[in-house]
């Protein structure tokens, strides 16, 4: 069995990039890393919009949706706005199944 791997890195001042397999094994670490970034970013510029690029996500399941919602919640607590870009079709399909498609579209570019 192959171990899932994913990462979240800061591309530039206002952009994060999530890459790899976003699943139940990788999401806890991604949430922690994103929260660390948001906390540090709050002290730099609390009025900015941060773009989260999902173009390098190779696969995801419903944990990806949970990651997005948790990141938005953590961003709001830290007075930062997130917008997601390059949303995998899988996540949109899952959002439709859970009835949160409109909420997800509101936080996507």
C-alpha positions in Angstrom: 0.0 0.0 0.0 1.3 3.4 -1.0 1.3 6.2 1.5 -0.5 9.4 0.5 1.6 12.5 0.2 0.5 16.1 -0.1 1.9 19.5 0.7 1.0 23.1 1.0 3.6 25.8 0.2 3.6 29.5 -0.1 4.1 30.5 -3.8 4.3 34.2 -3.2 3.0 36.8 -0.7 -0.7 36.1 -1.5 -0.7 32.6 -2.9 -0.6 29.1 -1.5 -0.2 25.9 -3.6 -1.7 22.6 -2.5 -0.2 19.6 -4.2 -0.4 15.8 -4.1 -3.1 13.5 -2.8 -5.7 15.2 -0.6 -7.3 12.5 1.5 -8.1 11.5 5.1 -4.4 10.8 5.7 -3.0 14.1 4.4 -5.6 16.6 5.4 -4.7 16.9 9.1 -1.2 18.0 8.2 -2.5 20.3 5.5 -4.8 22.0 7.9 -2.0 22.5 10.4 0.3 24.0 7.8 -2.4 26.3 6.4 -3.3 27.5 9.9 0.4 28.2 10.7 0.6 30.3 7.5 -2.7 32.1 8.2 -1.5 33.0 11.7 1.8 34.4 10.5 0.1 36.2 7.6 -2.3 37.9 9.9 0.5 39.9 11.4 1.7 40.9 8.0 -1.5 42.1 6.3 -4.9 41.3 7.9 -6.9 42.8 5.0 -5.5 40.7 2.1 -7.0 38.0 0.0 -5.0 34.9 -0.4 -5.4 32.6 -3.4 -5.2 28.9 -2.8 -4.1 27.1 -6.0 -5.3 23.5 -6.3 -3.9 22.8 -9.8 -1.3 20.4 -8.5 -3.8 18.2 -6.5 -3.4 14.8 -8.1 -6.4 13.2 -6.4 -8.9 14.0 -3.7 -11.9 12.7 -1.8 -14.4 14.3 0.5 -11.5 15.2 2.9 -10.6 17.8 0.3 -13.9 19.5 0.8 -13.4 19.4 4.6 -10.0 20.9 4.1 -11.4 23.8 2.1 -14.1 24.5 4.6 -11.6 24.3 7.6 -9.2 26.6 5.8 -12.0 29.2 5.2 -13.0 28.9 8.9 -9.4 29.4 10.1 -8.9 32.3 7.6 -12.0 34.1 9.0 -10.8 33.7 12.5 -7.5 35.4 11.4 -9.3 38.1 9.4 -8.0 36.8 6.1 -10.1 36.0 3.0 -9.3 32.9 0.9 -10.2 32.3 -2.7 -9.6 28.8 -4.2 -8.4 28.5 -7.8 -8.3 25.5 -10.1 -10.8 23.4 -8.2 -10.6 19.7 -9.1 -13.8 18.5 -10.7 -14.0 15.8 -8.0 -14.4 18.4 -5.3 -17.2 20.1 -7.2 -19.0 16.8 -7.6 -18.6 16.1 -3.9 -19.9 19.5 -3.0 -23.0 18.9 -5.2 -23.6 15.6 -3.4 -23.4 17.3 0.0 -25.5 20.2 -1.1 -22.8 22.9 -0.6 -22.1 23.6 -4.2 -23.1 27.3 -3.9 -21.0 27.8 -0.9 -18.0 26.3 -2.6 -18.6 28.4 -5.8 -18.6 31.5 -3.6 -15.0 30.9 -2.4 -13.7 30.0 -5.9 -12.2 32.2 -8.6 
